């Protein structure tokens, strides 16, 4: 066997007499043709104990990585124009390996396949090319039961209106085209703008359209892409009545100004902005129908101030008022209880985050993460009004079993209901337990054989399925072994899928299809339970 491998920079090495060896072959499907010069990466889950290693596949597609520190790793292979063939790794989990000292993992087979491409041309109503139009390839995903769109790829058209979006995994996609930034001047140059002698004529503009040519996103049609597809799509943009948002930013402090941003609630893209006039009024023109978040941020203020509001735009909006308020301060204290908590204490690798309890909030909202000091104190600043829940992030191995047991605000328990934040200073007390439940086991197929690289998810009871902090997820290793740690007490159903795509388990319709095939599990604090689970295969036409 000819192999070309390079072992690079194991981080924070520990004293191990002999490391593990990982070897295998990278092939292109269909056909199993060897892939040379593929970059193979082995990334440790725990960077404090493991390391990162790379190898380059040889002319016959084989690779070898030596002297690997013990631990749990994710294995990836990359080659220009090729992607890993397995659907469940479309989110980047890679192939999971659990390695012991001196272990020999041989005959791994990493399957790559040609990426798909979407290409085409964008023109105006006269067939002339539209340069610099934004083409977005979108996937529909689920965030705790609510549908969201995320961008899988994008490209702006060139000077002759052409675009090409490469490196797309197989799957169902939606394609949109947004007009170029200077679309208004293009319309005026083409004579489509209202004439000055007709002040009552409606303003027109190019608007975002979706394949097969609709401005209504609900009427967009998915495009099924297979490995190696080059899917041609052409778009023609025509002027239509322009929607606008008119309003004012009120109660601005003296000697300050404000900025306005309009952001899509579906895929987090900043679509438009507006200048604020001296009296605080603003106009945002050329808005396509859809769901948005509008945000006003005060500039030059002694205290950060902002106003944020959700909008559903179906017609032009007039008279919108935005009143910026100072962001709230949330202060708290973390206490840890349970076996070994006194010895563990709170070290420097413990963080807490607050996340919105409203899963339908815009996709751009991100958790606020803060470090916990050695005395257990923590603080967030500039928190927008809303309802939030608390999550714990402990990076040590011991911290994997921790879970948030209680959150109180003014003596009232708010762990399940969430913390209501409306400005000012909010104080909370967080109690964490070191005794989260653990369940482990082996995944098998219908023949009783272990199944590697399957997605294993502990799904909470229905009333908590809108709370991401109650889910636990992992991937089985090369022997079909899995471990779910730090599970809060409660009722769960454990599922295992060999090809579940992305976060499909957050989709209630998807879960409903497999509810009878899950494994019911009742867990108490400190429980340790083992399961043997039969893996479920997802039909190819499902999400």
C-alpha positions, 0 to 999 in steps of 0.5 A, a space after each residue: 500500500 502506497 500512502 502519503 501522510 503528514 502528521 501535524 501539530 498535535 496540540 497540548 500533547 500528553 504523555 502516551 507511549 504509543 499513539 493510534 494509527 488511522 488508515 484508509 482510502 478516499 474514493 469517488 462515487 459512483 465507481 469507487 475511483 481512487 482520489 489522490 491529493 485529498 486532504 484528510 483531517 483528523 480533528 479532536 473533540 477535546 483540544 485540551 487532550 487530543 490534537 489535530 492531524 492531517 494527511 494527503 491521500 496518495 496516487 492510489 487514494 490511500 492515506 495514513 495518520 500515525 501517533 494519534 493521541 487517544 480520544 474522540 475525533 472527527 475525520 474529514 476529507 476535502 478535494 476541490 469539486 468533491 464533497 462527502 457522499 453521506 447525507 448526515 455529514 452535510 452539516 460538517 460532523 465528519 466521520 467519528 472515531 474513538 481512538 485508544 492508545 496503540 489502536 489500529 483503525 484500518 480499511 476506512 473508506 471515505 466516499 466523495 462525490 461530485 458537487 452540484 452546480 447551479 448556473 444561469 443568466 439574469 436579464 431585465 425586461 428587455 433581455 439586457 444583462 443585469 450585472 451585480 445581481 445577487 443570486 442565492 441558493 437556499 435550503 429550508 431548515 428547521 429551528 425547533 419546529 419553525 421553518 427557516 431558510 439558510 444560504 447554501 451558496 451565493 454569487 453575484 452576476 458578472 458583466 454579462 449577467 451570468 452566474 455560477 454557484 458551485 460546491 453544493 451537496 445533493 439535496 433540495 434547494 430554492 434559488 432567489 435573485 435580488 436586484 443589483 444595488 444600483 437598480 433604481 438608476 437602471 430603472 430610471 435609465 430605462 424610462 420605467 420610473 414615474 414621470 415627474 409630471 405624474 406625482 401620483 404614479 406609483 414608484 416601481 423597482 426590481 424586486 427579489 424573485 424566486 425560482 420559477 419566477 415569483 415574488 411570493 416566497 411561498 410559491 417558490 419551487 424547490 430544485 432537486 440537485 443530485 451529485 454532479 448536476 449542473 442545473 441551468 436557471 435563467 431569470 428575467 427581472 421586471 419592474 413592479 410596484 415598489 413597497 416602502 417603509 416610512 417612519 421615524 426614530 423618536 426620543 433621540 438624546 441631544 447631539 445624537 443620530 441613528 442608523 436603520 437596518 432592515 434584515 430578513 427574518 428568514 436567512 439573516 441577510 441585511 437587505 436594506 438601510 436608510 438615512 435618518 433625517 434631522 427630524 428622525 424620519 426615514 424611508 426605506 424603498 424597494 422592499 420586497 414582501 416578506 418577514 423582517 426585523 427593523 433595527 434603529 441604533 443610536 450613535 454617539 450616545 453615552 449609553 448604547 441604545 437601540 429599538 428593534 421590531 418585527 415586521 410582516 411586509 405585504 404592503 407599504 408601511 407608513 407611520 412606523 415609530 421606533 423609540 430606542 431604549 438602553 440595552 438591559 444589563 443581566 447580572 447573575 451568580 452560578 452555583 454548582 452542586 452535586 457529586 464532586 462539585 466542591 472539588 471541581 469548583 468553577 474553573 476558567 472554562 465555564 460559560 453561560 449563554 442566554 438565548 431567545 425562547 421564541 424559536 420563530 425569532 429572526 435567524 440572525 439572533 445569536 446566543 449571548 455568551 459570557 464567561 463565569 468568574 471564579 467566584 461564580 459571577 457573570 454579566 451580560 450588557 446591552 441585552 435587547 428586550 425579550 424572553 430568554 433561557 439560560 444554557 451552560 457551556 462547560 468545556 472540560 470533560 467533567 463539565 460534560 455532565 453538568 446541566 442547568 437545574 434552576 434559574 431564579 429571578 427575584 426568588 421566582 423559578 424561571 428556568 422553564 418559562 424564561 427570563 423576561 427582560 425589558 431594560 434596566 438591570 435584571 439579576 438571576 441566580 443559576 444552579 447547575 448540577 454535576 449529575 446530568 444523566 448519561 445514556 450510552 449504548 451501541 447502534 445496530 442495523 436489522 442484521 445486528 451489525 454495529 452502525 457507525 456515523 449515525 445521528 443519535 438524538 434524545 428528544 424531550 417530551 412534546 411540551 419542551 420540544 421548542 427548547 434547544 437546551 433540552 435536546 442532546 445529540 451525538 454521532 456513533 463512532 466506528 464501532 456503533 458506540 454512542 454516549 449522550 451526556 449531561 441530560 436534564 431529568 425528564 421524559 425522552 425519546 431516543 432516536 437514531 438515524 443513519 442518514 438524517 439530514 441536518 437538523 431534521 429532528 427539530 421538524 415536528 412532521 419529521 419526528 411524527 413519522 418516526 415516533 413509534 420507532 423511538 426508544 422511550 427513556 425516563 431519566 432522573 438526576 445522576 442516572 446512567 442507562 445503557 441502550 441497544 438501539 436499532 437504527 432507522 433509515 430515512 427515505 431519500 425523498 424526506 428532508 
